[in-house]
């Protein structure tokens, strides 16, 4: 008898759940993105020869987009030593910052276009903008032309390419043109063989979804932690060569290897920290990584007065900073209950991160000018920015999982 009553009560409870949506369902209705029905499995590009060919084409795209962005220090050094030596480092740095910031700024908008039109139209437009911008850079005579070509046109194209998946021997103009031709080959390969994994599926993002994304304190604090980090991430990339050549006396030939060394060490740097994050917790590893970056900047870059120490700094910084972008991105799904809004939150993270990216290098350039070319102020600013980020990530870790240090959070 008691069992039948329990069954009746359970049935009534189920009817109530059907009649009245739960709080979680209401929350999903408020924050989820309005999407079309999922595609059939037969339309999905995954596995097989076709899938690997698409992966190969997608692998080529970062060479032409972020590969260029992570080499901006070469241009900062070249401009300061040659045709724009009459301009302040801060003025020159605005172009490099626009280049990096716009690539990330476009992330959210490219995601919406991708869902509506697929990969290929974005790759075509991105290739046209990026290659045209680089070709115009090779012809630029005035600095405003550099800003328009390198700071606006090229990064718009690079942003489209990136978000959908240099030797001076021949002279600067032809070095840029050769680079552009190489990128053009990679981009054409991507256009021909890259396809969307799913067919176009237009997505509508209500304004309420964007507003609601900022109503969760843990997300807000982790987003705030990313601001000082992205403010300083590209400062060593932009000024490492200048500092090595002007303050230490490193030869131009050896200084040209600093960024390749930094980028080479970032390859294992993108793999090892993410593996550690899976084992020991994403917040734990991210917070420790930011503290280690602080130590490397303040303890290695500031006292770097020899070629060997600068090379060691480039290696350590490349390894540690290489892990930061994937770690910061991995925190978003980690703290988000409704996984449907993860793409939106990631897009908002890129959008917010682009602002400090744009202003970080010019601030460093202004500090450098105020100190008559001495770099310790730039180095301290970089280190303190990283330390502030580490503290804020630590705060968000406590908010998410409590004070227990041994917990996997």
DAMOPE-V395288 format. One record per pair of residues at least 24 apart in sequence whose ideal C-beta (glycine too) atoms are under 6 Angstrom apart, sorted by sequence separation. I is the first residue (numbers start at 1). J is the second residue. If there is no record, write none. Layout:
i=I j=J
i=I j=J
This chain:
i=72 j=96
i=129 j=153
i=130 j=154
i=129 j=156
i=130 j=157
i=293 j=320
i=129 j=157
i=130 j=158
i=292 j=320
i=69 j=100
i=126 j=157
i=69 j=103
i=126 j=160
i=289 j=323
i=125 j=160
i=126 j=161
i=138 j=173
i=122 j=160
i=138 j=176
i=137 j=176
i=138 j=177
i=286 j=327
i=122 j=164
i=134 j=176
i=119 j=164
i=135 j=180
i=134 j=180
i=282 j=330
i=131 j=180
i=282 j=331
i=110 j=160
i=114 j=164
i=265 j=315
i=269 j=319
i=273 j=323
i=95 j=146
i=95 j=147
i=99 j=151
i=103 j=155
i=262 j=314
i=266 j=318
i=270 j=322
i=274 j=326
i=282 j=334
i=98 j=151
i=102 j=155
i=106 j=159
i=110 j=163
i=131 j=184
i=261 j=314
i=265 j=318
i=269 j=322
i=270 j=323
i=261 j=315
i=265 j=319
i=269 j=323
i=273 j=327
i=95 j=150
i=103 j=158
i=95 j=151
i=99 j=155
i=103 j=159
i=107 j=163
i=258 j=314
i=262 j=318
i=266 j=322
i=270 j=326
i=102 j=159
i=250 j=307
i=84 j=143
i=103 j=162
i=127 j=187
i=335 j=400
i=244 j=310
i=123 j=190
i=124 j=191
i=123 j=191
i=302 j=376
i=119 j=194
i=119 j=196
i=302 j=379
i=118 j=196
i=301 j=379
i=236 j=317
i=118 j=200
i=117 j=200
i=116 j=200
i=297 j=382
i=298 j=383
i=115 j=201
i=116 j=202
i=297 j=383
i=115 j=202
i=115 j=203
i=294 j=383
i=74 j=166
i=294 j=386
i=65 j=158
i=293 j=386
i=294 j=387
i=65 j=161
i=66 j=162
i=290 j=386
i=64 j=161
i=65 j=162
i=290 j=389
i=291 j=390
i=61 j=161
i=290 j=390
i=226 j=328
i=287 j=390
i=290 j=393
i=61 j=165
i=287 j=393
i=58 j=165
i=286 j=393
i=287 j=394
i=222 j=331
i=287 j=397
i=283 j=397
i=218 j=335
i=64 j=183
i=64 j=186
i=63 j=186
i=64 j=187
i=230 j=353
i=238 j=361
i=231 j=356
i=235 j=360
i=284 j=409
i=60 j=186
i=230 j=356
i=283 j=409
i=226 j=353
i=230 j=357
i=281 j=408
i=232 j=360
i=247 j=375
i=281 j=409
i=60 j=189
i=61 j=190
i=223 j=352
i=227 j=356
i=231 j=360
i=235 j=364
i=60 j=190
i=57 j=189
i=213 j=345
i=243 j=375
i=57 j=190
i=100 j=234
i=213 j=348
i=57 j=193
i=58 j=194
i=57 j=194
i=53 j=193
i=54 j=194
i=54 j=195
i=96 j=238
i=235 j=382
i=45 j=195
i=232 j=382
i=45 j=197
i=232 j=385
i=231 j=385
i=232 j=386
i=43 j=199
i=228 j=385
i=39 j=198
i=39 j=199
i=228 j=388
i=229 j=389
i=228 j=389
i=76 j=238
i=73 j=237
i=77 j=241
i=225 j=389
i=36 j=201
i=73 j=238
i=77 j=242
i=72 j=238
i=73 j=240
i=225 j=392
i=35 j=203
i=73 j=241
i=224 j=392
i=225 j=393
i=33 j=203
i=34 j=204
i=225 j=396
i=33 j=205
i=221 j=395
i=222 j=396
i=221 j=396
i=31 j=209
i=218 j=396
i=31 j=212
i=218 j=399
i=30 j=212
i=218 j=400
i=73 j=259
i=71 j=259
i=70 j=263
i=111 j=347
i=108 j=347
i=107 j=347
i=107 j=350
i=108 j=351
i=104 j=350
i=104 j=353
i=105 j=354
i=104 j=354
i=101 j=354
i=101 j=357
i=100 j=357
i=101 j=358
i=97 j=358
i=97 j=361
i=96 j=361
i=97 j=362
i=93 j=361
i=94 j=362
i=93 j=362
i=90 j=362
i=93 j=365
i=90 j=365
i=89 j=365
i=90 j=366
i=89 j=368
i=90 j=369
i=89 j=369
i=88 j=369
i=31 j=338
i=32 j=340
i=28 j=338
i=31 j=341
